[in-house]
Amino acid sequence: MTAGERVVVVGAGVAGLTTAVVLAEAGASVHVIAEQVPGVTSLAAGAMWGPYLVEPKDKVDQWGQRSLEVFRKLAQDPGTGVRLTSGIEASRTAEAAPDWATTLPGFRPCERAELPAGFTAGYRFTVPLIDMPTYLDHLLRRLRDAGGVVERRRLTSLSDAGPASAIVNCAGLGARDLVPDPDLRPIRGQHVVVTNPGLTEFFSEDTGLSPDLLCFYPHGDTLVLGGTAIDGEGDLAPDDKAAAGILARCAEVEPRLAQARVLEHRVGARPTRATVRVEEEVRDDGTVLVHNYGHGGAGVTLSWGCAEEVLALLFAK
């Protein structure tokens, strides 16, 4: 491929929009096609950088570290929705800190007095927090400034994307039917957005594979509380019982949250498979197809690294 050739990016979640920005700013003529702009699952993310529960580890480490570099630069402009924020990840079972956390600025084990009741270990570090509605708007502005075009349309097959030198499949859970990929499954996630009673630090519990998560992420006047991870469920309707559980778990750690006013519920379906898929194939008609999907709950964390790998695959031709 050379600069100026037409590339269609399918999907407008964080993977699709980041890939579209990287390609457009490299000189490609980018056309994004998506049913939802921006994608609802990305809008529902918390979101904190952290390559958690996603494979393959060697590639995930590379993609995650590259994304971390970009987010640190973006945090210099508050208009992007990215902020470097300090906080605590804690465990009730004295788990060792994940290796990705130990390299973050300000990393240190918590003193016992810093931990909420019931927790036996914890670690403090500084990490990018991303206010997703603001951040996705930032990506859309960058895309349009680079000449990219966005079309709202539901595709029934990747062939419907139209003539292009290359198609990039960032369809998230939609790739299950479009590819098709029967190994792709949803993991339902729900967050509750509340008024912020004055918190400036994040808190996250290492809950392992539990479907009941516990985290809160401050974004100025609002706070995103989490969460759930219901494997195999893709229903996007808010669940009142799940929301009540989220509020109760968070208020147990931070009592001020018991009085916080609920502003909205955000629900998404994390597109999950055994490994993230970033690879190319050549279709029967000669069109190059590059896949970039299956990021699970790490779509934000891996977004820039994966997008730059897509760029390298396309422009190596």
FENFEN-V332825 format. One record per residue. RES is the residue in one small letter. PSI is psi as a letter, one per 30 degrees, with the letter a starting at -180 (none if undefined). OMEGA is omega as a letter, one per 30 degrees, with the letter a starting at -180 (* if undefined). Layout:
res;psi;omega
RES;PSI;OMEGA
RES;PSI;OMEGA
This chain:
res;psi;omega
m;l;l
t;l;l
a;k;l
g;f;l
e;l;a
r;k;l
v;k;l
v;k;l
v;k;a
v;j;a
g;k;a
a;h;l
g;a;a
v;e;l
a;e;a
g;e;a
l;e;l
t;e;l
t;e;l
a;e;l
v;e;a
v;e;a
l;e;a
a;e;a
e;f;l
a;f;l
g;f;l
a;l;l
s;j;a
v;k;l
h;j;l
v;k;l
i;k;a
a;k;l
e;e;a
q;k;a
v;j;f
p;l;a
g;k;a
v;e;l
t;e;l
s;e;l
l;f;a
a;f;a
a;l;a
g;d;g
a;k;l
m;k;l
w;k;l
g;j;a
p;i;a
y;k;l
l;h;l
v;k;a
e;l;g
p;k;a
k;e;a
d;e;l
k;e;l
v;e;l
d;e;l
q;e;a
w;e;a
g;e;a
q;e;l
r;e;l
s;e;l
l;e;l
e;e;a
v;e;a
f;e;l
r;e;l
k;e;a
l;e;a
a;f;l
q;f;l
d;j;a
p;f;l
g;f;l
t;f;a
g;g;a
v;k;l
r;k;l
l;k;a
t;k;l
s;l;l
g;a;a
i;k;l
e;k;a
a;l;a
s;k;l
r;f;a
t;g;l
a;h;l
e;k;l
a;l;l
a;k;l
p;k;a
d;e;a
w;f;a
a;e;a
t;f;a
t;f;a
l;l;l
p;k;l
g;g;a
f;k;l
r;l;l
p;k;l
c;k;l
e;l;a
r;e;a
a;f;l
e;f;a
l;k;l
p;l;l
a;k;l
g;f;a
f;k;a
t;f;l
a;l;l
g;l;a
y;k;l
r;k;l
f;l;l
t;k;a
v;l;l
p;k;l
l;k;a
i;j;l
d;j;a
m;e;l
p;e;l
t;e;a
y;e;l
l;e;l
d;e;l
h;e;l
l;e;l
l;e;l
r;e;l
r;e;a
l;e;a
r;e;l
d;f;l
a;g;l
g;g;l
g;l;a
v;k;l
v;k;l
e;k;l
r;j;a
r;k;l
r;k;l
l;k;l
t;f;l
s;l;l
l;f;l
s;f;l
d;f;a
a;f;l
g;l;a
p;k;l
a;l;l
s;e;l
a;l;l
i;k;l
v;j;a
n;j;l
c;h;a
a;f;l
g;b;a
l;f;l
g;f;l
a;f;l
r;e;l
d;e;a
l;e;a
v;e;f
p;l;l
d;j;a
p;f;l
d;f;a
l;k;a
r;l;l
p;k;l
i;j;a
r;k;l
g;k;l
q;k;l
h;l;l
v;k;l
v;k;a
v;l;l
t;k;a
n;j;a
p;g;l
g;g;a
l;k;l
t;f;a
e;l;l
f;l;l
f;k;l
s;k;l
e;k;l
d;j;a
t;g;l
g;b;a
l;g;a
s;k;l
p;f;a
d;j;a
l;l;l
l;j;l
c;l;l
f;k;a
y;j;l
p;k;l
h;i;a
g;c;a
d;f;a
t;l;a
l;k;l
v;k;a
l;k;l
g;l;f
g;a;l
t;l;l
a;i;a
i;j;a
d;k;l
g;f;a
e;k;a
g;g;l
d;k;a
l;g;l
a;k;l
p;k;l
d;j;a
d;e;l
k;e;l
a;e;l
a;e;l
a;e;l
g;e;l
i;e;a
l;e;a
a;e;a
r;e;a
c;e;a
a;f;l
e;e;l
v;e;a
e;j;a
p;f;l
r;f;a
l;f;l
a;f;a
q;g;a
a;k;a
r;k;l
v;k;a
l;e;a
e;l;l
h;k;l
r;k;a
v;k;l
g;l;l
a;j;a
r;k;a
p;j;a
t;k;l
r;l;a
a;e;l
t;k;l
v;k;a
r;j;l
v;j;a
e;l;a
e;l;l
e;l;l
v;k;a
r;l;a
d;e;a
d;g;l
g;f;l
t;k;l
v;k;l
l;k;l
v;k;l
h;k;l
n;i;a
y;l;l
g;h;a
h;f;a
g;b;l
g;g;a
a;g;a
g;e;l
v;e;a
t;e;a
l;f;a
s;e;a
w;e;l
g;e;l
c;e;l
a;e;l
e;f;l
e;e;l
v;e;l
l;e;a
a;e;l
l;e;a
l;e;a
f;g;l
a;f;a
k;none;*
